[in-house]
Amino acid sequence: MLASVFKKSRPINYVIIGVTLILFYFLYLLKDTAWTGDYLEILKKSGLLLLLAGSLFLVNFITHKNVLSKANTYAMFIFMVFLILFPTILVNQNIIISNFFLLLALRRLISLQSLITPKEKIFDASFWIFASAIFHFWSILYLVLVFISIIFHVSRDYRNWIIPFIAFFAVVSIYFMVMLMAGHNILHELQENIRISFDFTYFENIYQNIALAIFSSVAVFFCFPYTVSISSKPLNLQSSHKKILFSFLLGVGIYVLSADKNNSFLAFTFAPLAIMGANYLESQENTWVREIVISLIVIIALFLFIVQL
């Protein structure tokens, strides 16, 4: 049933996904109603909801604009299910903002294959990655994807290799100016953010542990066939699919390196893994296989969400 509904890209699908996101967002937020009496907090929560909705539509835009899957809403739907599976993301404003900026960067890097205004795209992508690093430092790892994209498409022009450093100085200048105006201690802020930890014993309850185990299994289930299938994709699309794979691996790297870990840091892997999932579902000719896979993921995500309320 679910696979059949999201097999096509129809306006009703966007309505269903949007309404579902709003419902689960406020269900989780209402665990603590203290924020409902503060107008600034209400405004902030509403803004974060808009960023989450924007992230969903960016995933859909990247997928369709670059023909990374057929005309369906599987990627968008799977991304939303991952948000339900790890509801702590819904209240982690830094991760929501950082991931949104990385999606903006990914959009520009995937479109680099058209070779239209490559320098502007490299600058934009680098700028968004450095902006993302302000909110979660280790998202700066995505800069590797910028250089991979340059190698794939425009490596012969030496100026393209310099552009990311220009974007770096632009973001650093803005960041330092804002921090000085706000009276913050820049060195202290940097020391707090630039920390590495390999401590994975952060779980607050057993359900977070189960959610991570389920997600890891789903990641392997989607990632392995996707990796194998890249060589069979049309030649003009192979570089885009490789970038999706690299972005997933970089997202895993961000999670592994981050200090003060929690499951919300996995958000950086959601978009590429959702696109991989869409490709997997499309590759299944048997309708029942698609229905069983997507239904199982949804049922597990709903159960783990409910028990964490």
Secondary structure, DSSP 8 states (H G I E B T S, - for coil): -HHHHTTS--HHHHHHHHHHHHHHHHHHHTTS-GGGG-HHHHHHHHHHHHHHHHHHHHHHHHHHHTTSS-SSSHHHHHHHHHHHHSGGGGG-HHHHHHHHHHHHHHHHHHGGGG-SSHHHHHHHHHHHHHHHHHHSGGGGGGHHHHHHHHHHH-TT-THHHHHHHHHHHHHHHHHHHHHHHHT--HHHHHHHHS-B-------SSHHHHHHHHHHHHHHHHHHHHHHHHGGGS-HHHHHHHHHHHHHHHHHHHHHHHBSS--GGGGGGGHHHHHHHHHHHHHH---HHHHHHHHHHHHHHHHHHHHHT-
